[in-house]
Amino acid sequence: MASKPLAVRVPDLHLNACSVDEHCEALLRIRRLPFWWYQGTSKIFGNFSVPFRDKMGNWWYQVKPGLCWPVETLKTIEPSRACPAFTKAYFGYQHLVADESEANSRLVLNTIFDLTDYGPEKLKSKRRNKIRNGLKNCTLELLETYNKEMFDECRATWDSLSIRTGWKELAKERTFDEQWRMLLDCPGVSIIIAREKTSGKIAGFILTKIIGDTAYSDTIASHTDMLQTRVNDALRYSFLANAKKLPGIKKAYSAIKSSLKGLEKFKEELGYEPYRFPANTHLRAGLETALRLFFPDKYNRMIGRFE
């Protein structure tokens, strides 16, 4: 019989959690925070992703301008009870369904189905070692109050990620500071900071939300100069290990599957499964044809078709 792997000791982080209603109502009051921080806002559409409720009581947000997803990503909805407002879902909407007969597509979502059973024994030994190295090289803490110096270091970390990957844009200081001040007061949101032990400099951060019964990864960023610390491993695992301790938190979610093989392998080795959920994709007349013709890669990802 194989021996049980040694426990991975993580710092005790008191993560924020709240109900779906509490989180969405807070974002409605604030108005200036995007649903996912990394989404940002649009010069044309403004802060398009603020959540809203349909007449059946389902909370939605625009994952792209005009395309809606449920706030509770892993919740199934009967197609007859999915009715986001046309003014928000003018291109269409997608959601999971419980019955295969109701599905016309798939959503491949990175999911941990039983977070209560999560631990080092669920991971391969190489990934456990990387996590241990990350926790050896970094100290983790929650950012709970405004600190200009820490804000500036986190913004520099985000900019470093953006330059390294070509993803998103450099952050504007005023917007960054304003949004992060609001995030600190937003129910369900936590910001975990990782410092490189030797220098004390911020090596990375992960921004999370825990709402309903699910722990969601929002944004993770690491500084290019400190990738050798394994900061991403430390942040990701510590988030999941601490979310697991919260009563009523059963699942974890980390975005729709992407075409980035390295990123997807990393998530799978952390315990996420790219599960092909049956889904209902409702697109407005002509849009599906246009997507198939002009954006086939995006369309295939959208309906769960991967090579």
C-alpha beads as a LAMMPS data file, in Angstrom:
LAMMPS data file: protein, C-alpha beads

307 atoms
306 bonds

1 atom types
1 bond types

-500.0 500.0 xlo xhi
-500.0 500.0 ylo yhi
-500.0 500.0 zlo zhi

Masses

1 110.0

Atoms # bond

1 1 1 0.000 0.000 0.000
2 1 1 1.336 3.413 -0.973
3 1 1 2.124 5.682 1.954
4 1 1 0.055 8.801 2.413
5 1 1 1.960 11.942 1.359
6 1 1 3.099 14.283 4.073
7 1 1 0.824 17.220 4.779
8 1 1 1.573 20.506 3.044
9 1 1 1.575 23.203 5.698
10 1 1 -0.092 26.377 4.504
11 1 1 -0.575 29.709 6.305
12 1 1 -3.933 30.198 7.966
13 1 1 -5.755 32.786 5.855
14 1 1 -9.200 33.937 6.954
15 1 1 -10.789 34.278 3.523
16 1 1 -13.948 36.285 3.009
17 1 1 -17.121 34.466 1.949
18 1 1 -20.731 35.508 1.489
19 1 1 -23.978 34.622 -0.253
20 1 1 -24.485 35.163 -3.975
21 1 1 -27.129 37.815 -3.255
22 1 1 -24.851 39.715 -0.879
23 1 1 -21.996 39.806 -3.371
24 1 1 -24.119 40.819 -6.368
25 1 1 -26.030 43.474 -4.453
26 1 1 -22.712 44.959 -3.313
27 1 1 -21.453 45.149 -6.901
28 1 1 -24.722 46.843 -7.881
29 1 1 -24.234 49.453 -5.158
30 1 1 -20.595 50.026 -6.060
31 1 1 -21.280 50.145 -9.829
32 1 1 -17.602 50.764 -10.671
33 1 1 -16.184 47.264 -10.125
34 1 1 -16.201 44.728 -12.972
35 1 1 -17.545 41.298 -12.085
36 1 1 -14.082 39.781 -12.535
37 1 1 -11.344 42.293 -11.805
38 1 1 -9.241 41.156 -14.769
39 1 1 -12.163 41.923 -17.116
40 1 1 -11.684 45.600 -16.595
41 1 1 -14.000 48.090 -18.253
42 1 1 -14.545 49.018 -21.894
43 1 1 -14.005 52.400 -23.537
44 1 1 -17.150 51.710 -25.602
45 1 1 -19.362 49.653 -23.257
46 1 1 -18.223 51.007 -19.894
47 1 1 -18.495 48.708 -16.905
48 1 1 -20.564 46.160 -18.815
49 1 1 -20.204 43.203 -16.402
50 1 1 -22.147 44.543 -13.375
51 1 1 -24.504 41.679 -12.376
52 1 1 -28.281 41.793 -12.770
53 1 1 -31.184 39.536 -11.861
54 1 1 -33.771 38.128 -14.272
55 1 1 -37.477 37.717 -13.503
56 1 1 -36.899 34.112 -12.400
57 1 1 -34.400 35.237 -9.752
58 1 1 -31.237 34.119 -11.562
59 1 1 -28.196 36.397 -11.298
60 1 1 -26.313 37.060 -14.558
61 1 1 -23.377 39.133 -15.753
62 1 1 -21.924 39.904 -19.179
63 1 1 -18.826 37.777 -19.668
64 1 1 -18.385 39.711 -22.925
65 1 1 -20.430 42.760 -23.914
66 1 1 -23.827 41.388 -24.921
67 1 1 -23.091 37.752 -23.931
68 1 1 -24.327 36.628 -20.517
69 1 1 -23.343 33.863 -18.121
70 1 1 -24.899 33.054 -14.735
71 1 1 -23.093 34.405 -11.686
72 1 1 -23.271 30.881 -10.255
73 1 1 -21.256 29.378 -13.074
74 1 1 -21.710 25.746 -12.013
75 1 1 -25.438 26.002 -11.317
76 1 1 -27.814 24.309 -13.756
77 1 1 -30.817 26.243 -15.057
78 1 1 -33.781 24.935 -17.032
79 1 1 -33.814 26.664 -20.441
80 1 1 -37.399 27.820 -19.835
81 1 1 -36.247 29.607 -16.655
82 1 1 -33.267 31.397 -18.208
83 1 1 -34.413 34.862 -19.246
84 1 1 -31.682 37.519 -18.986
85 1 1 -32.839 40.929 -20.235
86 1 1 -32.344 41.484 -23.962
87 1 1 -30.681 44.838 -23.232
88 1 1 -27.905 42.880 -21.495
89 1 1 -27.947 39.655 -23.552
90 1 1 -28.347 41.200 -26.997
91 1 1 -25.852 38.707 -28.473
92 1 1 -27.048 35.769 -26.384
93 1 1 -26.377 33.769 -23.246
94 1 1 -25.064 30.426 -22.019
95 1 1 -25.723 28.306 -18.952
96 1 1 -25.388 24.745 -17.718
97 1 1 -28.320 22.335 -17.869
98 1 1 -29.047 19.270 -15.754
99 1 1 -30.606 17.155 -18.507
100 1 1 -28.613 16.082 -21.577
101 1 1 -31.789 16.396 -23.658
102 1 1 -31.752 20.165 -22.972
103 1 1 -28.150 20.630 -24.141
104 1 1 -27.074 21.970 -27.522
105 1 1 -23.446 22.538 -26.601
106 1 1 -20.801 21.963 -23.942
107 1 1 -18.967 24.286 -21.575
108 1 1 -15.573 22.914 -20.566
109 1 1 -14.994 24.420 -17.136
110 1 1 -12.043 23.856 -14.787
111 1 1 -13.747 22.462 -11.700
112 1 1 -12.998 20.805 -8.380
113 1 1 -16.235 19.017 -7.546
114 1 1 -15.496 18.096 -3.930
115 1 1 -13.305 20.701 -2.273
116 1 1 -13.952 19.140 1.136
117 1 1 -11.839 16.157 0.010
118 1 1 -9.033 18.292 -1.426
119 1 1 -5.486 17.840 -0.189
120 1 1 -1.906 16.828 -1.109
121 1 1 -2.939 13.228 -1.742
122 1 1 -4.921 14.466 -4.752
123 1 1 -1.771 15.850 -6.399
124 1 1 1.204 14.268 -8.099
125 1 1 4.458 14.261 -6.158
126 1 1 6.169 16.720 -8.539
127 1 1 3.392 19.274 -8.053
128 1 1 3.438 18.786 -4.265
129 1 1 7.178 19.482 -4.277
130 1 1 6.686 22.660 -6.307
131 1 1 4.029 23.822 -3.857
132 1 1 6.324 23.106 -0.917
133 1 1 9.118 25.057 -2.618
134 1 1 6.742 27.952 -3.219
135 1 1 5.717 28.019 0.436
136 1 1 9.361 27.746 1.484
137 1 1 10.365 30.694 -0.696
138 1 1 7.368 32.939 -0.048
139 1 1 5.362 34.270 2.875
140 1 1 1.643 34.757 2.316
141 1 1 -0.726 37.268 3.864
142 1 1 -4.095 38.869 3.246
143 1 1 -4.218 42.444 2.031
144 1 1 -6.984 43.865 4.210
145 1 1 -6.421 47.633 4.376
146 1 1 -5.256 50.309 1.966
147 1 1 -1.479 50.460 1.696
148 1 1 -0.092 52.606 -1.124
149 1 1 3.289 50.887 -1.185
150 1 1 1.682 47.447 -1.473
151 1 1 -0.776 48.684 -4.091
152 1 1 2.141 49.997 -6.175
153 1 1 4.023 46.696 -5.885
154 1 1 0.930 44.710 -6.861
155 1 1 0.333 47.007 -9.823
156 1 1 3.946 46.478 -10.904
157 1 1 3.371 42.731 -10.609
158 1 1 0.291 42.951 -12.813
159 1 1 2.210 45.034 -15.369
160 1 1 5.028 42.478 -15.328
161 1 1 2.523 39.696 -16.089
162 1 1 0.942 41.726 -18.890
163 1 1 4.307 42.465 -20.521
164 1 1 5.459 38.843 -20.189
165 1 1 2.311 37.262 -21.630
166 1 1 0.876 39.979 -23.852
167 1 1 -2.428 39.516 -21.981
168 1 1 -4.563 42.552 -21.136
169 1 1 -3.021 45.986 -20.642
170 1 1 -0.819 47.834 -18.189
171 1 1 -2.787 49.167 -15.212
172 1 1 -3.427 52.870 -14.746
173 1 1 -2.382 53.914 -11.248
174 1 1 -5.502 55.907 -10.385
175 1 1 -7.927 53.249 -11.664
176 1 1 -5.980 50.445 -9.998
177 1 1 -5.918 52.169 -6.606
178 1 1 -9.593 53.105 -6.803
179 1 1 -10.723 49.587 -7.738
180 1 1 -8.546 47.822 -5.182
181 1 1 -9.829 50.111 -2.418
182 1 1 -13.351 49.012 -3.396
183 1 1 -12.337 45.352 -3.583
184 1 1 -11.152 45.476 0.030
185 1 1 -14.720 46.341 1.089
186 1 1 -16.533 43.972 -1.306
187 1 1 -18.217 40.957 0.386
188 1 1 -16.762 37.595 -0.631
189 1 1 -13.545 39.041 -2.087
190 1 1 -10.034 38.350 -0.758
191 1 1 -6.602 39.432 -1.987
192 1 1 -3.733 37.120 -1.030
193 1 1 -0.230 38.575 -1.300
194 1 1 2.967 36.522 -1.586
195 1 1 6.316 38.037 -0.626
196 1 1 9.689 36.610 -1.558
197 1 1 11.193 35.780 1.833
198 1 1 14.719 37.002 1.235
199 1 1 13.935 40.420 -0.219
200 1 1 10.469 40.980 1.238
201 1 1 9.276 42.133 -2.189
202 1 1 5.876 41.138 -3.520
203 1 1 6.298 38.188 -5.872
204 1 1 2.641 37.737 -6.744
205 1 1 -0.978 37.973 -5.723
206 1 1 -4.244 36.126 -6.232
207 1 1 -7.608 37.829 -6.121
208 1 1 -10.476 35.488 -5.188
209 1 1 -14.186 35.455 -4.520
210 1 1 -16.022 32.900 -2.429
211 1 1 -19.772 33.151 -2.921
212 1 1 -22.530 30.612 -2.440
213 1 1 -20.961 27.168 -2.222
214 1 1 -18.054 27.805 -4.615
215 1 1 -14.529 29.225 -4.400
216 1 1 -13.684 31.198 -7.547
217 1 1 -10.273 32.256 -8.826
218 1 1 -10.508 35.749 -10.266
219 1 1 -7.020 37.075 -11.049
220 1 1 -3.555 35.704 -10.352
221 1 1 -0.359 37.544 -11.234
222 1 1 3.313 36.869 -10.580
223 1 1 6.336 39.067 -11.169
224 1 1 8.575 37.879 -13.985
225 1 1 11.696 38.391 -11.863
226 1 1 10.388 35.999 -9.191
227 1 1 8.899 33.092 -11.124
228 1 1 11.662 30.854 -9.754
229 1 1 10.110 31.163 -6.288
230 1 1 7.145 29.031 -7.434
231 1 1 4.850 31.779 -6.197
232 1 1 1.952 30.646 -8.401
233 1 1 1.985 27.203 -6.805
234 1 1 2.037 28.694 -3.317
235 1 1 -0.828 31.093 -4.032
236 1 1 -3.109 28.649 -5.823
237 1 1 -2.734 25.828 -3.323
238 1 1 -3.008 28.053 -0.254
239 1 1 -6.220 29.571 -1.614
240 1 1 -7.825 26.156 -2.140
241 1 1 -6.573 24.740 1.177
242 1 1 -8.015 27.698 3.093
243 1 1 -11.280 27.823 1.134
244 1 1 -11.762 24.165 2.012
245 1 1 -11.951 25.085 5.707
246 1 1 -15.000 27.323 5.258
247 1 1 -18.379 25.783 6.096
248 1 1 -20.625 25.183 3.110
249 1 1 -17.910 25.638 0.470
250 1 1 -18.089 22.525 -1.686
251 1 1 -16.576 23.348 -5.087
252 1 1 -13.899 25.405 -6.792
253 1 1 -13.870 26.950 -10.256
254 1 1 -11.046 28.411 -12.346
255 1 1 -12.303 29.609 -15.731
256 1 1 -13.357 28.026 -18.998
257 1 1 -10.721 25.810 -20.594
258 1 1 -8.283 27.748 -22.762
259 1 1 -5.965 26.782 -25.626
260 1 1 -2.887 27.470 -23.466
261 1 1 -1.610 23.951 -22.846
262 1 1 0.876 24.935 -20.144
263 1 1 -1.744 26.811 -18.137
264 1 1 -4.291 24.018 -18.474
265 1 1 -1.753 21.383 -17.419
266 1 1 -0.894 23.490 -14.366
267 1 1 -4.558 23.683 -13.341
268 1 1 -5.089 19.954 -13.822
269 1 1 -2.040 19.173 -11.705
270 1 1 -3.548 21.373 -8.967
271 1 1 -6.672 19.205 -8.965
272 1 1 -8.993 20.996 -11.389
273 1 1 -10.815 18.866 -13.944
274 1 1 -11.733 20.356 -17.358
275 1 1 -15.218 18.876 -17.229
276 1 1 -17.477 18.969 -20.301
277 1 1 -20.763 20.174 -18.856
278 1 1 -23.951 19.943 -20.925
279 1 1 -24.996 23.497 -21.730
280 1 1 -27.588 25.607 -23.464
281 1 1 -26.104 28.200 -25.810
282 1 1 -28.687 30.707 -27.022
283 1 1 -27.325 33.080 -29.678
284 1 1 -29.225 35.741 -31.577
285 1 1 -30.098 35.190 -35.228
286 1 1 -27.064 35.302 -37.518
287 1 1 -24.466 35.502 -34.735
288 1 1 -23.689 31.779 -34.640
289 1 1 -23.015 31.727 -38.386
290 1 1 -20.819 34.825 -38.133
291 1 1 -18.791 33.322 -35.299
292 1 1 -18.297 30.043 -37.141
293 1 1 -17.106 31.854 -40.255
294 1 1 -14.960 34.643 -38.839
295 1 1 -13.928 33.467 -35.338
296 1 1 -13.900 29.637 -35.512
297 1 1 -11.430 29.177 -32.636
298 1 1 -13.464 31.360 -30.292
299 1 1 -16.706 29.706 -31.399
300 1 1 -15.331 26.197 -30.853
301 1 1 -14.102 27.098 -27.374
302 1 1 -17.461 28.671 -26.632
303 1 1 -19.400 25.492 -27.429
304 1 1 -16.836 23.118 -25.947
305 1 1 -15.213 21.798 -29.106
306 1 1 -11.485 21.193 -28.656
307 1 1 -9.044 19.167 -30.730

Bonds

1 1 1 2
2 1 2 3
3 1 3 4
4 1 4 5
5 1 5 6
6 1 6 7
7 1 7 8
8 1 8 9
9 1 9 10
10 1 10 11
11 1 11 12
12 1 12 13
13 1 13 14
14 1 14 15
15 1 15 16
16 1 16 17
17 1 17 18
18 1 18 19
19 1 19 20
20 1 20 21
21 1 21 22
22 1 22 23
23 1 23 24
24 1 24 25
25 1 25 26
26 1 26 27
27 1 27 28
28 1 28 29
29 1 29 30
30 1 30 31
31 1 31 32
32 1 32 33
33 1 33 34
34 1 34 35
35 1 35 36
36 1 36 37
37 1 37 38
38 1 38 39
39 1 39 40
40 1 40 41
41 1 41 42
42 1 42 43
43 1 43 44
44 1 44 45
45 1 45 46
46 1 46 47
47 1 47 48
48 1 48 49
49 1 49 50
50 1 50 51
51 1 51 52
52 1 52 53
53 1 53 54
54 1 54 55
55 1 55 56
56 1 56 57
57 1 57 58
58 1 58 59
59 1 59 60
60 1 60 61
61 1 61 62
62 1 62 63
63 1 63 64
64 1 64 65
65 1 65 66
66 1 66 67
67 1 67 68
68 1 68 69
69 1 69 70
70 1 70 71
71 1 71 72
72 1 72 73
73 1 73 74
74 1 74 75
75 1 75 76
76 1 76 77
77 1 77 78
78 1 78 79
79 1 79 80
80 1 80 81
81 1 81 82
82 1 82 83
83 1 83 84
84 1 84 85
85 1 85 86
86 1 86 87
87 1 87 88
88 1 88 89
89 1 89 90
90 1 90 91
91 1 91 92
92 1 92 93
93 1 93 94
94 1 94 95
95 1 95 96
96 1 96 97
97 1 97 98
98 1 98 99
99 1 99 100
100 1 100 101
101 1 101 102
102 1 102 103
103 1 103 104
104 1 104 105
105 1 105 106
106 1 106 107
107 1 107 108
108 1 108 109
109 1 109 110
110 1 110 111
111 1 111 112
112 1 112 113
113 1 113 114
114 1 114 115
115 1 115 116
116 1 116 117
117 1 117 118
118 1 118 119
119 1 119 120
120 1 120 121
121 1 121 122
122 1 122 123
123 1 123 124
124 1 124 125
125 1 125 126
126 1 126 127
127 1 127 128
128 1 128 129
129 1 129 130
130 1 130 131
131 1 131 132
132 1 132 133
133 1 133 134
134 1 134 135
135 1 135 136
136 1 136 137
137 1 137 138
138 1 138 139
139 1 139 140
140 1 140 141
141 1 141 142
142 1 142 143
143 1 143 144
144 1 144 145
145 1 145 146
146 1 146 147
147 1 147 148
148 1 148 149
149 1 149 150
150 1 150 151
151 1 151 152
152 1 152 153
153 1 153 154
154 1 154 155
155 1 155 156
156 1 156 157
157 1 157 158
158 1 158 159
159 1 159 160
160 1 160 161
161 1 161 162
162 1 162 163
163 1 163 164
164 1 164 165
165 1 165 166
166 1 166 167
167 1 167 168
168 1 168 169
169 1 169 170
170 1 170 171
171 1 171 172
172 1 172 173
173 1 173 174
174 1 174 175
175 1 175 176
176 1 176 177
177 1 177 178
178 1 178 179
179 1 179 180
180 1 180 181
181 1 181 182
182 1 182 183
183 1 183 184
184 1 184 185
185 1 185 186
186 1 186 187
187 1 187 188
188 1 188 189
189 1 189 190
190 1 190 191
191 1 191 192
192 1 192 193
193 1 193 194
194 1 194 195
195 1 195 196
196 1 196 197
197 1 197 198
198 1 198 199
199 1 199 200
200 1 200 201
201 1 201 202
202 1 202 203
203 1 203 204
204 1 204 205
205 1 205 206
206 1 206 207
207 1 207 208
208 1 208 209
209 1 209 210
210 1 210 211
211 1 211 212
212 1 212 213
213 1 213 214
214 1 214 215
215 1 215 216
216 1 216 217
217 1 217 218
218 1 218 219
219 1 219 220
220 1 220 221
221 1 221 222
222 1 222 223
223 1 223 224
224 1 224 225
225 1 225 226
226 1 226 227
227 1 227 228
228 1 228 229
229 1 229 230
230 1 230 231
231 1 231 232
232 1 232 233
233 1 233 234
234 1 234 235
235 1 235 236
236 1 236 237
237 1 237 238
238 1 238 239
239 1 239 240
240 1 240 241
241 1 241 242
242 1 242 243
243 1 243 244
244 1 244 245
245 1 245 246
246 1 246 247
247 1 247 248
248 1 248 249
249 1 249 250
250 1 250 251
251 1 251 252
252 1 252 253
253 1 253 254
254 1 254 255
255 1 255 256
256 1 256 257
257 1 257 258
258 1 258 259
259 1 259 260
260 1 260 261
261 1 261 262
262 1 262 263
263 1 263 264
264 1 264 265
265 1 265 266
266 1 266 267
267 1 267 268
268 1 268 269
269 1 269 270
270 1 270 271
271 1 271 272
272 1 272 273
273 1 273 274
274 1 274 275
275 1 275 276
276 1 276 277
277 1 277 278
278 1 278 279
279 1 279 280
280 1 280 281
281 1 281 282
282 1 282 283
283 1 283 284
284 1 284 285
285 1 285 286
286 1 286 287
287 1 287 288
288 1 288 289
289 1 289 290
290 1 290 291
291 1 291 292
292 1 292 293
293 1 293 294
294 1 294 295
295 1 295 296
296 1 296 297
297 1 297 298
298 1 298 299
299 1 299 300
300 1 300 301
301 1 301 302
302 1 302 303
303 1 303 304
304 1 304 305
305 1 305 306
306 1 306 307
